Amino acid sequence: MGGRYLARKAAQAILTIFAIVLLNFVLFRMMPGSPERVLLRNPYLTQEKIAQVRIAWGLDKPLIPDQLIRYVEATVSGDLGYSLKFRGTPVSDVIGQRFWPTILLIGLAEAIAIVVGLAVGAYAGWRRGGRGDRIGSGISLILYSMPYFVIGMPMIVIFASGLGWFPTSGMLTVGATYGSFADQLFDFARHLTLPLATVSLGLIGGYSILMRSAIIETRSEDYVTTARAKGLTDRRVLTAHAFPNALLPMVTIIAINLGYVVGGAITAEIVFNWPGLGTLTVDALSARDYPVLEGVFLLLSVTVVLANLIADLVYGLLDPRVRS
Amino acid sequence: MSAALPAAPVETRLRAERWRLRVQATRAFARRYLRRGDGLVGLVILVVFAVLAIAPQLFVGPLQTATTATGSSLEGPTSVHLFGTDELGRDLLNLTIHGARISMAIGFLATVITIVVGAIIGIAAGFLGGWIDNVLMRLTDFFLVLPTFVLALILAPVILDVIGVEAELFGIRATLLVIIVVIGVTSWATTARIIRSQTLSIRERMFVDRARVIGGGSAHIMRRHIFPNVINLIVANTVLTFAGAVFTETTLSFIGLGDPFQPSWGQVLNAAQSSGAPGLGAWWYIAPPAACVVLVILAFTLVGNALDDILNPKAVGRR
């Protein structure tokens, strides 16, 4: 891969991340009331104490450049400030505790959705207009129209409170003691099933619709006609020629989609009270815990930018045409 | 008067001819649209919900509140309350039908903002070109990459704190105004990209040169020549934007950014969630608003896809 292509993409990503940090800085300072009042939330402060705090926090210095530079320095070194709700706890610790449940949920859901969604989409596109296509596309379109919580709430009503197969909320049974690690894992899996099914179903709709149109596009390409003319079986034309080429645009789409997935997964987490970043975000939202909100936003947007960068690089590796 | 009528002036004849062509084109379009089964289903659903949204009180009376609630708490469907009641004893049929108005109104206004912002930025970038194009497109790329939903989440409370909860415009309360603005601010980027590429091709057309030759300025050309032409081309995109706006509104309201006094479907589902309806098995609390959300988003998507196939010749055969 050309070094210039790589360098340009990396520079763009760094610039975007810097713009996100800047946006965070501006947003927090747009709020009414001075920071020390908002942060201390104490009406009985003396003037001397306020002045002291202002100096300690550097608020006596001008907003730009002094405060901005300090903000960028702190952010780069991983200091995201302190949570207002969980008094005194650093934001990075608060987020750190909630990070893994979300990663696990979204990671597994993405894996399931990519496999199922791409398979359904490829089949529907290949058999365009057939019965399988009509059923598959119809279901995909309905799933695509459903916000995650609209999938999740009926799931609870049917499979948790109705049939009693799965617990309604949480990640582990509250107050349970486990005889072995296997027991704990089983309990965890039981809690994970419904949220995982919800997020996966939400994703499958979109992926299969996009894969279907990608396959339909490749179907009219010359190399597919050539493959047919060579006398390959229908199945072989699909798996060896059409499918790999249709996968190309999907790489970018899945990466760009990641931001929406994380956003949407927030609502799935609320429905199942899953202790991840989503429930954290909503708790922070109702408590107006801005440092935590900004930390979550920063983390998610940087993740998405990096995912896009990786997608660009992967795309460059797979498709020589884009490198120029 | 009795003498033979002189031939109508050229201008009148031209106008009549233009009118005839327009009617013909509309008819051809209608014929092609009517042949699309899915687009027709979507259209019928949208018309039904539009009627509900325009006059909800005709069907179920005024919006019930905690004080005017007519039922008891969390009652299943009965002959009096066909859809059951919520935890405050409000009739869910009443809430759902009134929710149509709020959800559709927010979706509509958010779509208008999205299209206006997208059109201004897209046309300016495509028509003016040069460094303006560069700057605007970098900005657009930035918004395309950002997880806009999460941005909406942090923007909403900040804006609300800045303007205060008491503000009101055209009878829409501040909380909902913020949702409208936030959806607009975070979703114009896609529209701007599409409009820019359309502008680039329209800019090269003869009538733009002609307008310039007779002394039209850039602002005039963009407003009178480019804008009407790109708007025709993004009808399908607008309908799909509407679907996205309803989707985002529902999600934001569900998360708790809605207004309990002007409940949209997302807000009703938020109330259902916080009153523990799923765990209690109160399916009647969840099913009506959830079904409406899915139906409306699905209908917009079907109509949008049908329009896209008909109006956008390049897309033919893609679906």
Contacts between the chains, C-beta under 8 A, distances in Angstrom:
chain1	res1	chain2	res2	distance
A	12	B	141	8.0
A	16	B	141	7.9
A	16	B	142	6.0
A	16	B	145	5.9
A	19	B	142	5.7
A	20	B	146	7.2
A	27	B	154	6.6
A	27	B	155	7.3
A	27	B	158	5.6
A	30	B	158	6.0
A	30	B	162	6.3
A	31	B	158	5.9
A	31	B	161	5.4
A	31	B	162	6.7
A	32	B	161	6.1
A	32	B	162	6.0
A	141	B	298	6.6
A	141	B	301	6.5
A	141	B	302	7.6
A	142	B	294	6.8
A	142	B	298	6.2
A	144	B	301	7.1
A	145	B	243	7.5
A	145	B	247	7.9
A	145	B	294	5.2
A	145	B	297	4.0
A	145	B	298	4.1
A	145	B	301	6.1
A	146	B	293	7.7
A	146	B	294	5.4
A	146	B	297	7.8
A	147	B	247	6.1
A	147	B	250	5.6
A	147	B	251	5.1
A	147	B	254	7.2
A	147	B	293	6.8
A	149	B	251	7.5
A	149	B	254	5.5
A	149	B	269	6.6
A	149	B	273	7.3
A	150	B	250	7.8
A	150	B	269	7.4
A	150	B	290	4.7
A	150	B	293	5.8
A	150	B	294	6.2
A	153	B	269	7.0
A	153	B	272	7.1
A	153	B	273	7.0
A	153	B	277	7.9
A	153	B	278	5.0
A	153	B	286	4.8
A	153	B	290	6.6
A	154	B	283	7.5
A	154	B	286	6.5
A	154	B	287	7.5
A	154	B	290	6.9
A	156	B	278	3.8
A	156	B	279	6.5
A	157	B	278	5.5
A	157	B	281	5.8
A	157	B	282	7.8
A	157	B	283	4.7
A	157	B	286	6.4
A	160	B	278	7.5
A	160	B	279	7.2
A	161	B	278	6.6
A	161	B	279	5.4
A	161	B	280	6.6
A	161	B	281	4.1
A	162	B	281	5.8
A	168	B	278	6.8
A	168	B	279	4.5
A	169	B	279	7.2
A	213	B	318	5.6
A	213	B	319	6.8
A	216	B	317	7.7
A	216	B	318	6.3
A	216	B	319	7.7
A	217	B	318	7.1
A	256	B	144	7.5
A	256	B	145	7.6
A	258	B	147	7.9
A	259	B	145	7.6
A	259	B	146	6.9
A	259	B	147	3.1
A	259	B	148	7.1
A	259	B	149	7.3
A	259	B	150	7.3
A	260	B	147	7.0
A	260	B	148	8.0
A	260	B	149	6.4
A	262	B	147	6.1
A	262	B	150	7.0
A	263	B	147	5.6
A	263	B	148	7.7
A	263	B	149	3.1
A	263	B	150	5.3
A	263	B	153	7.7
A	263	B	251	7.8
A	264	B	149	7.2
A	264	B	251	7.3
A	266	B	149	7.8
A	266	B	150	7.9
A	266	B	153	7.8
A	266	B	255	6.9
A	267	B	251	5.8
A	267	B	254	5.8
A	267	B	255	6.5
A	270	B	254	7.6
A	270	B	255	6.9
A	270	B	273	6.8
A	271	B	273	6.6
A	271	B	278	7.0
A	281	B	150	7.6
A	281	B	153	6.4
A	282	B	255	5.6
A	282	B	256	6.4
A	285	B	153	6.5
A	285	B	157	6.3
A	285	B	255	6.9
A	285	B	256	6.5
A	285	B	257	7.5
A	286	B	256	5.9
A	288	B	157	6.0
A	288	B	161	7.6
A	290	B	154	7.7
A	290	B	157	7.9
A	290	B	158	7.8
A	293	B	153	7.1
A	293	B	154	4.8
A	293	B	157	7.7
A	294	B	154	6.6
A	296	B	150	6.9
A	297	B	147	7.9
A	297	B	150	5.3
A	297	B	151	6.7
A	297	B	153	7.6
A	297	B	154	5.2
A	300	B	147	5.1
A	300	B	150	5.2
A	301	B	145	7.8
A	301	B	146	5.6
A	301	B	147	5.7
A	301	B	150	7.1
A	301	B	151	7.8
A	304	B	145	6.4
A	304	B	146	7.4
A	304	B	147	5.2
A	305	B	145	5.8
A	308	B	145	5.8
